[in-house]
Amino acid sequence: MKKQHALLFGAHMSIAGEIQRSIERGESIGCTAIQIFTKSNRQWQAKPLEKEAIDMFKQTWSNSSIQSIIVHASYLLNIGSPSHEAEKKSFEALEVEFKRCADLGIPYLVLHPGSYTSGDEQSCIEKISKNIDLLLEKVHHGTILLETMAGQGSQIGYTFEQLAQIIDLSHHKKRIGVCFDTCHAFAAGYDFRTEKTYNHMWEQFDKIIGINKIKAIHLNDSLKDLGSRVDRHADIGTGKIGLKAFELLFNDPRFFDVPKILETPKTELSDDRKNMDTLEGLINKKTRSKLGMD
């Protein structure tokens, strides 16, 4: 019997109020997948999750139409920092976040790999890999997803080779995946706007990292040009990437079962729904049939 695929698609949702409200918000606009923070992404400290809140989250999730939830780690973290103090603080905060994922039954934590700031690229890559290994040895459930970055400043992870090296240096390769961000990859210099460049990029990715490592996709158009190394998200079809790239992505069978999450600019939920409508309009008849959308 052939496996039935489903469209795992949605947006990043706020946890304001209570954490399970994120599920209700996602459901209200027709998401089947959402991304959340488990705490404020602008603060180091996190109030512990009470058992009651965890139980309520799991119950709300099981009663909902949301099939996939992923967590994004705080933007403050830099486990590749040359500063021992900053590295230690980042690691401890990341451990708390990873444990929260395990408590909530969420398998994936998306992480910005890190920045070398006043240090050097190679030492930073080695430090990131070492810290991920330490984390995976301390917390036995869950997978870290390294996000493809735009390459602003001293960011690590804007080339497939950098991500591959972090994974290759790890003793826990099976528990490290990749979250592909369309805006970041484009800003980093990867062109996937035509069928030819799209196929070439994924051939490169498969050769360097392995396409099976893609466990989540962030959907963002880019305000800035190809190779600009500037991270500025735009509504789908309004930026420099354009609609063709997203059409190719949504109709690519290799990614049918990968959660696809919008991180486009928004002031209200209807902004997400507008971008979702744009993307759903790109799904062809054959794909719709395979995803059980007809």
C-alpha positions as a printed Julia matrix, in Angstrom:
294×3 Matrix{Float64}:
  0.0    0.0     0.0
  1.36   3.42   -0.98
  2.07   5.84    1.83
 -0.4    8.72    2.0
  1.29  12.1     2.18
 -0.21  15.16    3.87
  0.56  18.84    3.45
  2.41  19.89    6.62
  2.13  23.64    6.27
  1.66  26.67    8.46
  3.45  29.52   10.19
  5.26  30.59   13.33
  2.67  31.13   16.06
  2.75  33.25   19.21
  2.58  31.52   22.6
  1.23  34.7    24.27
 -1.2   33.93   27.08
 -0.65  30.18   27.43
  1.57  27.95   25.34
 -1.31  25.87   23.92
 -2.84  29.07   22.49
 -0.25  28.73   19.69
 -2.04  25.55   18.55
 -5.44  27.27   18.62
 -4.07  30.24   16.67
 -2.57  27.94   14.03
 -5.77  25.95   13.74
 -7.85  29.11   13.33
 -6.14  29.85    9.98
 -5.95  26.26    8.73
 -2.36  25.32    9.64
 -1.39  21.65    9.75
  2.11  22.52   11.03
  3.33  25.34   13.26
  6.55  26.62   14.77
  6.77  28.16   18.24
  9.19  29.49   20.82
  8.71  27.75   24.17
  9.73  30.97   25.98
 10.48  34.6    25.13
 13.12  34.58   22.4
 14.53  37.9    23.67
 15.23  36.77   27.25
 17.75  34.34   28.7
 15.61  33.19   31.59
 12.55  30.99   31.24
  9.88  30.27   33.81
  9.73  26.45   34.22
  6.88  24.72   32.42
  4.39  23.42   34.98
  3.02  19.89   34.57
 -0.46  21.35   34.12
  0.71  23.54   31.21
  2.51  20.58   29.58
 -0.57  18.35   29.91
 -2.84  21.07   28.52
 -0.5   21.61   25.56
 -0.38  17.89   24.73
 -4.14  17.53   25.08
 -4.84  20.58   22.89
 -2.39  19.25   20.29
 -3.9   15.74   20.21
 -7.39  17.22   19.78
 -6.3   19.57   16.99
 -5.68  19.33   13.23
 -2.02  20.31   13.79
  0.1   17.34   12.73
  3.57  18.81   13.25
  5.06  21.27   15.74
  8.66  22.44   15.72
 10.4   24.78   18.15
 12.79  27.6    17.32
 15.57  28.26   19.83
 16.17  31.78   21.14
 18.06  34.16   18.85
 20.33  35.13   21.77
 22.2   31.81   21.76
 25.72  31.49   20.4
 27.24  28.11   21.27
 30.18  28.91   18.96
 31.19  32.11   20.78
 34.92  32.67   21.42
 33.91  34.05   24.85
 33.82  31.17   27.35
 31.21  33.0    29.41
 28.89  33.61   26.42
 29.38  30.03   25.21
 28.55  28.6    28.67
 25.48  30.83   29.08
 24.28  29.85   25.58
 24.8   26.14   26.19
 22.89  26.21   29.49
 19.99  28.11   27.92
 19.95  25.73   24.93
 19.83  22.74   27.28
 16.77  24.23   29.03
 15.07  24.77   25.65
 15.88  21.26   24.44
 14.48  19.76   27.65
 11.3   21.82   27.2
 10.9   20.29   23.72
 11.24  16.8    25.23
  8.68  17.64   27.95
  6.2   18.89   25.33
  6.76  15.9    23.02
  8.19  18.09   20.23
 10.89  16.29   18.2
 12.71  19.19   16.49
 14.54  22.26   17.82
 15.7   24.71   15.13
 18.99  26.42   15.99
 20.98  29.26   14.43
 24.4   27.56   14.52
 26.4   30.51   15.91
 28.82  33.33   15.11
 32.58  33.53   15.48
 32.52  37.3    16.36
 36.14  38.1    17.37
 37.31  34.51   16.84
 37.79  32.47   13.67
 35.46  30.38   11.52
 37.08  26.98   12.02
 37.25  27.18   15.83
 33.61  28.28   15.86
 32.51  25.31   13.73
 34.39  22.89   16.01
 32.89  24.51   19.13
 29.34  24.33   17.75
 29.72  20.62   16.96
 31.29  19.88   20.36
 28.48  21.68   22.22
 25.75  19.96   20.2
 27.33  16.61   21.1
 27.41  17.56   24.8
 23.76  18.55   24.57
 22.67  15.35   22.81
 24.51  13.3    25.42
 22.67  15.1    28.25
 19.18  15.11   26.68
 18.27  11.75   25.13
 15.19  12.76   23.12
 14.96  15.11   20.17
 16.83  16.33   17.12
 18.7   19.6    16.59
 17.99  21.26   13.23
 20.77  23.57   12.06
 19.25  26.46   10.13
 20.75  27.63    6.84
 21.86  31.21    7.49
 22.14  34.34    5.34
 25.78  35.0     6.27
 25.39  38.38    7.99
 28.41  39.46    9.99
 30.33  36.46   11.3
 27.44  33.96   11.08
 28.27  30.29   10.6
 25.97  28.08    8.54
 25.49  30.12    5.38
 27.3   27.54    3.23
 26.32  23.9     2.89
 29.98  23.03    3.57
 29.91  24.73    6.99
 26.77  22.84    8.01
 28.24  19.59    6.69
 31.38  20.11    8.77
 29.37  20.64   11.99
 27.51  17.38   11.3
 30.63  15.46   10.2
 32.49  16.39   13.41
 29.6   15.12   15.55
 29.41  11.7    17.21
 25.6   11.93   17.05
 25.01  12.6    13.34
 21.6   10.88   13.3
 20.22  13.45   15.76
 21.27  16.48   13.72
 19.19  17.67   10.77
 18.8   20.85    8.73
 16.1   23.51    8.53
 16.31  25.09    5.07
 15.37  28.79    5.08
 14.54  30.07    1.58
 15.39  33.73    2.28
 18.65  32.88    4.06
 19.85  30.45    1.4
 19.06  32.96   -1.36
 20.8   35.82    0.49
 23.78  33.5     1.03
 24.09  33.08   -2.75
 22.12  29.93   -3.59
 19.92  30.57   -6.62
 16.86  28.32   -6.99
 14.54  30.55   -9.03
 14.47  28.41  -12.19
 14.08  24.68  -12.66
 17.71  24.42  -13.71
 19.17  26.37  -10.74
 16.72  24.69   -8.33
 17.84  21.21   -9.4
 21.51  22.25   -9.32
 21.22  23.62   -5.77
 19.61  20.45   -4.42
 22.18  18.29   -6.21
 24.86  20.29   -4.38
 23.04  19.98   -1.06
 22.58  16.24   -1.49
 26.24  15.73   -2.35
 27.54  17.9     0.51
 25.04  17.18    3.32
 22.41  14.7     2.1
 18.85  15.67    1.21
 17.49  13.27    3.84
 18.81  15.74    6.47
 16.12  18.31    5.55
 13.58  18.04    8.39
 11.93  21.5     8.18
 11.66  24.37    5.7
 11.21  28.08    6.49
  9.29  29.87    3.76
 10.31  33.47    3.21
 10.81  35.67    0.17
 13.84  37.97    0.31
 13.84  41.77    0.27
 17.53  41.72   -0.65
 19.37  40.42   -3.71
 20.93  37.03   -4.35
 24.23  36.79   -2.47
 23.62  40.01   -0.5
 24.17  38.14    2.8
 21.47  40.36    4.3
 18.58  38.67    6.08
 15.34  40.55    5.32
 12.17  38.47    4.96
  9.38  39.46    2.56
  5.88  38.23    1.71
  5.84  35.33   -0.74
  6.08  36.55   -4.33
  6.88  40.15   -3.4
 10.64  39.82   -3.01
 13.68  38.93   -5.09
 13.06  35.17   -5.04
  9.66  35.24   -6.77
  6.96  32.59   -7.08
  8.63  30.02   -9.35
 11.04  28.84   -6.64
  8.17  28.2    -4.22
  6.18  26.42   -6.92
  9.14  24.06   -7.49
  9.51  23.5    -3.74
  5.86  22.73   -3.05
  5.6   20.28   -5.96
  8.84  18.45   -5.13
  7.95  14.94   -3.85
 11.17  14.81   -1.81
  9.7   17.42    0.54
  6.08  16.27    0.74
  6.49  15.12    4.35
  8.68  18.0     5.52
  6.95  20.69    7.66
  6.92  24.02    5.82
  6.71  27.09    8.04
  6.13  30.73    7.1
  8.18  33.39    8.86
  6.94  36.25    6.69
  6.2   39.73    8.13
  2.9   39.91   10.0
  0.83  42.11   12.23
 -2.11  39.71   12.44
 -2.97  36.1    11.63
 -4.67  37.06    8.38
 -1.23  38.05    7.03
 -0.12  34.42    7.43
 -3.31  33.18    5.8
 -2.71  35.48    2.81
  0.77  34.01    2.29
 -0.6   30.49    2.77
 -3.2   31.15    0.06
 -0.47  32.38   -2.3
  1.57  29.21   -1.75
 -1.37  26.8    -1.91
 -2.24  28.35   -5.26
  1.11  27.1    -6.6
  0.37  23.43   -5.85
 -0.39  21.56   -9.06
 -3.12  18.98   -9.61
 -0.8   15.96   -9.41
  0.67  17.12   -6.1
 -2.77  17.98   -4.7
 -3.86  14.43   -5.4
 -0.77  12.96   -3.71
 -1.28  15.17   -0.66
 -4.96  14.23   -0.41
 -6.04  17.83   -1.02
 -8.71  17.09   -3.65
